[in-house]
Amino acid sequence: MATGGKGQGRAAREVRERNRTYLARKEYHDGQLRRRRRDDVVAGVAGGILILAIVGGQIAYFTVGPGSSHPSPTPSSSPSPSAS
């Protein structure tokens, strides 16, 4: 008893379709992973730059800006000679 050509062609077509669908999903998933990794790196770098800018601004404000303390002369009492 010989197997018909139609059955094999149909099965082969289904296998090709499943393989094509699998490869498409795998490629999509891999692309998503690459995009997420890239987004994480970009967010980390941007966050680091933001933190450095904030710290630098605070340092500048409190060292040379209006937040810096200017020493003011304080009156000191000089010892007066005693009349003894």
N, CA, C and O atoms as a printed pandas DataFrame, in Angstrom:
     atom_number atom_name residue_name chain_id  residue_number  x_coord  y_coord  z_coord
0              1         N          MET        A               1    0.847   -1.159    0.000
1              2        CA          MET        A               1    0.000    0.000    0.000
2              3         C          MET        A               1    0.903    1.236    0.000
3              4         O          MET        A               1    1.745    1.388    0.885
4              5         N          ALA        A               2    0.737    2.090   -0.957
5              6        CA          ALA        A               2    1.551    3.293   -1.080
6              7         C          ALA        A               2    0.822    4.472   -0.449
7              8         O          ALA        A               2   -0.404    4.570   -0.511
8              9         N          THR        A               3    1.590    5.357    0.154
9             10        CA          THR        A               3    0.969    6.544    0.752
10            11         C          THR        A               3    0.751    7.563   -0.345
11            12         O          THR        A               3    1.554    7.665   -1.272
12            13         N          GLY        A               4   -0.305    8.298   -0.249
13            14        CA          GLY        A               4   -0.647    9.281   -1.265
14            15         C          GLY        A               4    0.251   10.505   -1.185
15            16         O          GLY        A               4    0.735   10.849   -0.107
16            17         N          GLY        A               5    0.476   11.156   -2.297
17            18        CA          GLY        A               5    1.301   12.345   -2.361
18            19         C          GLY        A               5    0.642   13.541   -1.693
19            20         O          GLY        A               5    1.321   14.439   -1.195
20            21         N          LYS        A               6   -0.689   13.543   -1.686
21            22        CA          LYS        A               6   -1.390   14.671   -1.070
22            23         C          LYS        A               6   -1.129   14.763    0.425
23            24         O          LYS        A               6   -0.909   15.858    0.942
24            25         N          GLY        A               7   -1.149   13.665    1.112
25            26        CA          GLY        A               7   -0.956   13.646    2.556
26            27         C          GLY        A               7    0.413   14.138    2.948
27            28         O          GLY        A               7    0.560   14.879    3.919
28            29         N          GLN        A               8    1.418   13.729    2.197
29            30        CA          GLN        A               8    2.769   14.155    2.506
30            31         C          GLN        A               8    2.962   15.634    2.201
31            32         O          GLN        A               8    3.626   16.339    2.959
32            33         N          GLY        A               9    2.399   16.102    1.120
33            34        CA          GLY        A               9    2.522   17.515    0.769
34            35         C          GLY        A               9    1.852   18.404    1.810
35            36         O          GLY        A               9    2.366   19.460    2.178
36            37         N          ARG        A              10    0.705   17.954    2.268
37            38        CA          ARG        A              10   -0.025   18.721    3.288
38            39         C          ARG        A              10    0.757   18.758    4.602
39            40         O          ARG        A              10    0.880   19.809    5.231
40            41         N          ALA        A              11    1.283   17.604    5.008
41            42        CA          ALA        A              11    2.054   17.533    6.255
42            43         C          ALA        A              11    3.315   18.388    6.144
43            44         O          ALA        A              11    3.673   19.088    7.092
44            45         N          ALA        A              12    3.981   18.338    5.011
45            46        CA          ALA        A              12    5.195   19.129    4.818
46            47         C          ALA        A              12    4.865   20.623    4.856
47            48         O          ALA        A              12    5.614   21.416    5.426
48            49         N          ARG        A              13    3.745   20.996    4.245
49            50        CA          ARG        A              13    3.333   22.403    4.252
50            51         C          ARG        A              13    3.038   22.863    5.681
51            52         O          ARG        A              13    3.403   23.977    6.057
52            53         N          GLU        A              14    2.388   22.023    6.474
53            54        CA          GLU        A              14    2.098   22.363    7.863
54            55         C          GLU        A              14    3.390   22.495    8.672
55            56         O          GLU        A              14    3.505   23.378    9.521
56            57         N          VAL        A              15    4.354   21.622    8.408
57            58        CA          VAL        A              15    5.641   21.701    9.107
58            59         C          VAL        A              15    6.350   22.998    8.729
59            60         O          VAL        A              15    6.888   23.683    9.599
60            61         N          ARG        A              16    6.358   23.341    7.443
61            62        CA          ARG        A              16    6.990   24.596    7.010
62            63         C          ARG        A              16    6.308   25.801    7.645
63            64         O          ARG        A              16    6.976   26.745    8.066
64            65         N          GLU        A              17    4.990   25.772    7.713
65            66        CA          GLU        A              17    4.240   26.897    8.305
66            67         C          GLU        A              17    4.546   27.030    9.793
67            68         O          GLU        A              17    4.741   28.136   10.297
68            69         N          ARG        A              18    4.586   25.896   10.495
69            70        CA          ARG        A              18    4.928   25.940   11.921
70            71         C          ARG        A              18    6.355   26.448   12.122
71            72         O          ARG        A              18    6.613   27.236   13.032
72            73         N          ASN        A              19    7.273   26.003   11.282
73            74        CA          ASN        A              19    8.660   26.441   11.381
74            75         C          ASN        A              19    8.758   27.939   11.096
75            76         O          ASN        A              19    9.468   28.649   11.808
76            77         N          ARG        A              20    8.067   28.432   10.076
77            78        CA          ARG        A              20    8.085   29.856    9.754
78            79         C          ARG        A              20    7.517   30.676   10.905
79            80         O          ARG        A              20    8.074   31.714   11.262
80            81         N          THR        A              21    6.415   30.218   11.487
81            82        CA          THR        A              21    5.797   30.918   12.609
82            83         C          THR        A              21    6.731   30.923   13.818
83            84         O          THR        A              21    6.863   31.937   14.504
84            85         N          TYR        A              22    7.381   29.774   14.076
85            86        CA          TYR        A              22    8.314   29.690   15.202
86            87         C          TYR        A              22    9.474   30.662   15.018
87            88         O          TYR        A              22    9.842   31.382   15.946
88            89         N          LEU        A              23   10.049   30.679   13.819
89            90        CA          LEU        A              23   11.185   31.570   13.568
90            91         C          LEU        A              23   10.772   33.038   13.667
91            92         O          LEU        A              23   11.536   33.866   14.164
92            93         N          ALA        A              24    9.576   33.360   13.200
93            94        CA          ALA        A              24    9.099   34.746   13.296
94            95         C          ALA        A              24    8.920   35.147   14.758
95            96         O          ALA        A              24    9.303   36.251   15.145
96            97         N          ARG        A              25    8.351   34.277   15.561
97            98        CA          ARG        A              25    8.169   34.583   16.983
98            99         C          ARG        A              25    9.513   34.700   17.693
99           100         O          ARG        A              25    9.704   35.582   18.530
100          101         N          LYS        A              26   10.441   33.810   17.356
101          102        CA          LYS        A              26   11.770   33.855   17.970
102          103         C          LYS        A              26   12.483   35.149   17.601
103          104         O          LYS        A              26   13.091   35.780   18.466
104          105         N          GLU        A              27   12.424   35.554   16.349
105          106        CA          GLU        A              27   13.054   36.800   15.922
106          107         C          GLU        A              27   12.417   38.003   16.622
107          108         O          GLU        A              27   13.124   38.916   17.049
108          109         N          TYR        A              28   11.099   38.010   16.741
109          110        CA          TYR        A              28   10.393   39.098   17.430
110          111         C          TYR        A              28   10.816   39.150   18.898
111          112         O          TYR        A              28   11.093   40.225   19.430
112          113         N          HIS        A              29   10.864   37.999   19.544
113          114        CA          HIS        A              29   11.234   37.929   20.959
114          115         C          HIS        A              29   12.680   38.401   21.164
115          116         O          HIS        A              29   12.960   39.162   22.090
116          117         N          ASP        A              30   13.584   37.953   20.307
117          118        CA          ASP        A              30   14.980   38.387   20.407
118          119         C          ASP        A              30   15.097   39.894   20.214
119          120         O          ASP        A              30   15.881   40.549   20.901
120          121         N          GLY        A              31   14.323   40.447   19.287
121          122        CA          GLY        A              31   14.319   41.895   19.088
122          123         C          GLY        A              31   13.813   42.630   20.318
123          124         O          GLY        A              31   14.344   43.681   20.679
124          125         N          GLN        A              32   12.800   42.088   20.956
125          126        CA          GLN        A              32   12.278   42.700   22.179
126          127         C          GLN        A              32   13.332   42.692   23.279
127          128         O          GLN        A              32   13.483   43.679   23.999
128          129         N          LEU        A              33   14.057   41.594   23.415
129          130        CA          LEU        A              33   15.109   41.506   24.432
130          131         C          LEU        A              33   16.209   42.529   24.168
131          132         O          LEU        A              33   16.678   43.191   25.094
132          133         N          ARG        A              34   16.623   42.661   22.898
133          134        CA          ARG        A              34   17.662   43.644   22.562
134          135         C          ARG        A              34   17.173   45.060   22.862
135          136         O          ARG        A              34   17.925   45.878   23.391
136          137         N          ARG        A              35   15.917   45.352   22.525
137          138        CA          ARG        A              35   15.377   46.687   22.761
138          139         C          ARG        A              35   15.292   46.985   24.251
139          140         O          ARG        A              35   15.632   48.086   24.685
140          141         N          ARG        A              36   14.843   46.017   25.031
141          142        CA          ARG        A              36   14.755   46.221   26.481
142          143         C          ARG        A              36   16.130   46.447   27.091
143          144         O          ARG        A              36   16.299   47.310   27.951
144          145         N          ARG        A              37   17.119   45.667   26.643
145          146        CA          ARG        A              37   18.477   45.829   27.166
146          147         C          ARG        A              37   19.013   47.215   26.807
147          148         O          ARG        A              37   19.609   47.887   27.649
148          149         N          ARG        A              38   18.801   47.643   25.561
149          150        CA          ARG        A              38   19.248   48.969   25.135
150          151         C          ARG        A              38   18.542   50.052   25.937
151          152         O          ARG        A              38   19.179   51.016   26.361
152          153         N          ASP        A              39   17.240   49.912   26.151
153          154        CA          ASP        A              39   16.492   50.905   26.934
154          155         C          ASP        A              39   16.997   50.972   28.367
155          156         O          ASP        A              39   17.065   52.053   28.952
156          157         N          ASP        A              40   17.354   49.816   28.939
157          158        CA          ASP        A              40   17.886   49.801   30.304
158          159         C          ASP        A              40   19.218   50.540   30.379
159          160         O          ASP        A              40   19.468   51.285   31.326
160          161         N          VAL        A              41   20.064   50.333   29.386
161          162        CA          VAL        A              41   21.367   51.011   29.371
162          163         C          VAL        A              41   21.164   52.517   29.226
163          164         O          VAL        A              41   21.794   53.299   29.937
164          165         N          VAL        A              42   20.289   52.924   28.310
165          166        CA          VAL        A              42   20.040   54.353   28.098
166          167         C          VAL        A              42   19.475   54.985   29.364
167          168         O          VAL        A              42   19.884   56.083   29.741
168          169         N          ALA        A              43   18.545   54.311   30.021
169          170        CA          ALA        A              43   17.957   54.851   31.254
170          171         C          ALA        A              43   19.006   54.936   32.363
171          172         O          ALA        A              43   19.007   55.900   33.129
172          173         N          GLY        A              44   19.884   53.962   32.463
173          174        CA          GLY        A              44   20.927   53.997   33.480
174          175         C          GLY        A              44   21.903   55.139   33.259
175          176         O          GLY        A              44   22.280   55.835   34.201
176          177         N          VAL        A              45   22.308   55.328   32.015
177          178        CA          VAL        A              45   23.235   56.420   31.709
178          179         C          VAL        A              45   22.567   57.764   31.967
179          180         O          VAL        A              45   23.166   58.653   32.572
180          181         N          ALA        A              46   21.317   57.913   31.505
181          182        CA          ALA        A              46   20.601   59.176   31.719
182          183         C          ALA        A              46   20.394   59.441   33.210
183          184         O          ALA        A              46   20.532   60.579   33.659
184          185         N          GLY        A              47   20.069   58.410   33.975
185          186        CA          GLY        A              47   19.905   58.571   35.423
186          187         C          GLY        A              47   21.204   58.967   36.096
187          188         O          GLY        A              47   21.212   59.818   36.985
188          189         N          GLY        A              48   22.299   58.358   35.678
189          190        CA          GLY        A              48   23.596   58.709   36.240
190          191         C          GLY        A              48   23.979   60.150   35.941
191          192         O          GLY        A              48   24.488   60.856   36.811
192          193         N          ILE        A              49   23.732   60.584   34.709
193          194        CA          ILE        A              49   24.020   61.969   34.338
194          195         C          ILE        A              49   23.151   62.926   35.146
195          196         O          ILE        A              49   23.623   63.970   35.596
196          197         N          LEU        A              50   21.884   62.569   35.328
197          198        CA          LEU        A              50   20.981   63.416   36.111
198          199         C          LEU        A              50   21.454   63.541   37.557
199          200         O          LEU        A              50   21.446   64.636   38.119
200          201         N          ILE        A              51   21.860   62.442   38.151
201          202        CA          ILE        A              51   22.340   62.483   39.541
202          203         C          ILE        A              51   23.604   63.330   39.648
203          204         O          ILE        A              51   23.743   64.122   40.580
204          205         N          LEU        A              52   24.537   63.164   38.685
205          206        CA          LEU        A              52   25.751   63.986   38.705
206          207         C          LEU        A              52   25.425   65.464   38.554
207          208         O          LEU        A              52   26.051   66.303   39.202
208          209         N          ALA        A              53   24.452   65.794   37.707
209          210        CA          ALA        A              53   24.063   67.196   37.526
210          211         C          ALA        A              53   23.447   67.758   38.809
211          212         O          ALA        A              53   23.717   68.901   39.178
212          213         N          ILE        A              54   22.637   66.974   39.474
213          214        CA          ILE        A              54   22.008   67.430   40.719
214          215         C          ILE        A              54   23.072   67.654   41.797
215          216         O          ILE        A              54   23.060   68.680   42.478
216          217         N          VAL        A              55   23.983   66.705   41.949
217          218        CA          VAL        A              55   25.043   66.845   42.946
218          219         C          VAL        A              55   25.933   68.037   42.604
219          220         O          VAL        A              55   26.296   68.811   43.489
220          221         N          GLY        A              56   26.285   68.191   41.333
221          222        CA          GLY        A              56   27.101   69.334   40.918
222          223         C          GLY        A              56   26.404   70.652   41.168
223          224         O          GLY        A              56   27.044   71.620   41.578
224          225         N          GLY        A              57   25.108   70.710   40.928
225          226        CA          GLY        A              57   24.342   71.925   41.202
226          227         C          GLY        A              57   24.308   72.263   42.678
227          228         O          GLY        A              57   24.442   73.425   43.063
228          229         N          GLN        A              58   24.132   71.262   43.486
229          230        CA          GLN        A              58   24.126   71.492   44.934
230          231         C          GLN        A              58   25.487   71.993   45.416
231          232         O          GLN        A              58   25.571   72.921   46.222
232          233         N          ILE        A              59   26.536   71.373   44.917
233          234        CA          ILE        A              59   27.885   71.796   45.322
234          235         C          ILE        A              59   28.129   73.236   44.887
235          236         O          ILE        A              59   28.637   74.044   45.664
236          237         N          ALA        A              60   27.766   73.560   43.636
237          238        CA          ALA        A              60   27.967   74.927   43.148
238          239         C          ALA        A              60   27.130   75.917   43.941
239          240         O          ALA        A              60   27.610   77.004   44.265
240          241         N          TYR        A              61   25.904   75.570   44.258
241          242        CA          TYR        A              61   25.019   76.475   45.002
242          243         C          TYR        A              61   25.587   76.788   46.375
243          244         O          TYR        A              61   25.575   77.939   46.811
244          245         N          PHE        A              62   26.081   75.771   47.051
245          246        CA          PHE        A              62   26.538   75.974   48.421
246          247         C          PHE        A              62   28.000   76.421   48.522
247          248         O          PHE        A              62   28.447   76.776   49.613
248          249         N          THR        A              63   28.747   76.413   47.432
249          250        CA          THR        A              63   30.136   76.875   47.519
250          251         C          THR        A              63   30.332   78.257   46.912
251          252         O          THR        A              63   31.049   79.078   47.483
252          253         N          VAL        A              64   29.710   78.533   45.764
253          254        CA          VAL        A              64   29.935   79.833   45.119
254          255         C          VAL        A              64   28.644   80.610   44.893
255          256         O          VAL        A              64   28.696   81.781   44.517
256          257         N          GLY        A              65   27.515   80.003   45.108
257          258        CA          GLY        A              65   26.248   80.654   44.832
258          259         C          GLY        A              65   25.664   81.346   46.039
259          260         O          GLY        A              65   26.368   81.622   47.011
260          261         N          PRO        A              66   24.363   81.629   45.976
261          262        CA          PRO        A              66   23.712   82.342   47.074
262          263         C          PRO        A              66   23.616   81.520   48.359
263          264         O          PRO        A              66   23.313   82.069   49.418
264          265         N          GLY        A              67   23.861   80.251   48.283
265          266        CA          GLY        A              67   23.791   79.430   49.491
266          267         C          GLY        A              67   25.086   79.400   50.262
267          268         O          GLY        A              67   25.156   78.812   51.341
268          269         N          SER        A              68   26.115   80.025   49.722
269          270        CA          SER        A              68   27.407   79.987   50.420
270          271         C          SER        A              68   27.382   80.947   51.601
271          272         O          SER        A              68   26.701   81.972   51.576
272          273         N          SER        A              69   28.113   80.607   52.602
273          274        CA          SER        A              69   28.163   81.461   53.788
274          275         C          SER        A              69   29.353   82.398   53.653
275          276         O          SER        A              69   30.475   81.972   53.378
276          277         N          HIS        A              70   29.090   83.659   53.848
277          278        CA          HIS        A              70   30.144   84.669   53.805
278          279         C          HIS        A              70   30.493   85.015   55.247
279          280         O          HIS        A              70   29.631   85.451   56.010
280          281         N          PRO        A              71   31.719   84.828   55.609
281          282        CA          PRO        A              71   32.074   85.119   57.005
282          283         C          PRO        A              71   31.928   86.615   57.280
283          284         O          PRO        A              71   32.440   87.457   56.542
284          285         N          SER        A              72   31.238   86.907   58.328
285          286        CA          SER        A              72   31.083   88.318   58.719
286          287         C          SER        A              72   31.944   88.567   59.947
287          288         O          SER        A              72   32.055   87.702   60.816
288          289         N          PRO        A              73   32.540   89.721   60.020
289          290        CA          PRO        A              73   33.398   89.993   61.174
290          291         C          PRO        A              73   32.548   90.092   62.442
291          292         O          PRO        A              73   31.490   90.720   62.460
292          293         N          THR        A              74   33.026   89.480   63.452
293          294        CA          THR        A              74   32.331   89.529   64.740
294          295         C          THR        A              74   33.104   90.460   65.671
295          296         O          THR        A              74   34.333   90.421   65.727
296          297         N          PRO        A              75   32.398   91.262   66.368
297          298        CA          PRO        A              75   33.123   92.146   67.294
298          299         C          PRO        A              75   33.752   91.320   68.413
299          300         O          PRO        A              75   33.098   90.495   69.052
300          301         N          SER        A              76   34.998   91.561   68.621
301          302        CA          SER        A              76   35.668   90.843   69.709
302          303         C          SER        A              76   36.012   91.845   70.801
303          304         O          SER        A              76   36.361   92.994   70.533
304          305         N          SER        A              77   35.908   91.399   71.976
305          306        CA          SER        A              77   36.227   92.287   73.089
306          307         C          SER        A              77   37.723   92.260   73.336
307          308         O          SER        A              77   38.309   91.204   73.572
308          309         N          SER        A              78   38.320   93.412   73.280
309          310        CA          SER        A              78   39.752   93.457   73.543
310          311         C          SER        A              78   39.956   93.687   75.036
311          312         O          SER        A              78   39.204   94.434   75.663
312          313         N          PRO        A              79   40.918   93.078   75.571
313          314        CA          PRO        A              79   41.115   93.262   77.003
314          315         C          PRO        A              79   41.534   94.703   77.303
315          316         O          PRO        A              79   42.476   95.237   76.718
316          317         N          SER        A              80   40.822   95.288   78.205
317          318        CA          SER        A              80   41.145   96.683   78.591
318          319         C          SER        A              80   42.124   96.673   79.742
319          320         O          SER        A              80   42.060   95.810   80.618
320          321         N          PRO        A              81   43.002   97.602   79.739
321          322        CA          PRO        A              81   43.965   97.638   80.849
322          323         C          PRO        A              81   43.259   97.969   82.163
323          324         O          PRO        A              81   42.398   98.847   82.215
324          325         N          SER        A              82   43.617   97.292   83.161
325          326        CA          SER        A              82   42.970   97.536   84.448
326          327         C          SER        A              82   43.653   98.711   85.166
327          328         O          SER        A              82   44.847   98.951   84.986
328          329         N          ALA        A              83   42.906   99.408   85.949
329          330        CA          ALA        A              83   43.402  100.594   86.628
330          331         C          ALA        A              83   44.061  100.249   87.958
331          332         O          ALA        A              83   44.260  101.141   88.783
332          333         N          SER        A              84   44.384   99.063   88.181
333          334        CA          SER        A              84   44.958   98.761   89.465
334          335         C          SER        A              84   46.388   99.155   89.614
335          336         O          SER        A              84   46.979   98.943   90.673
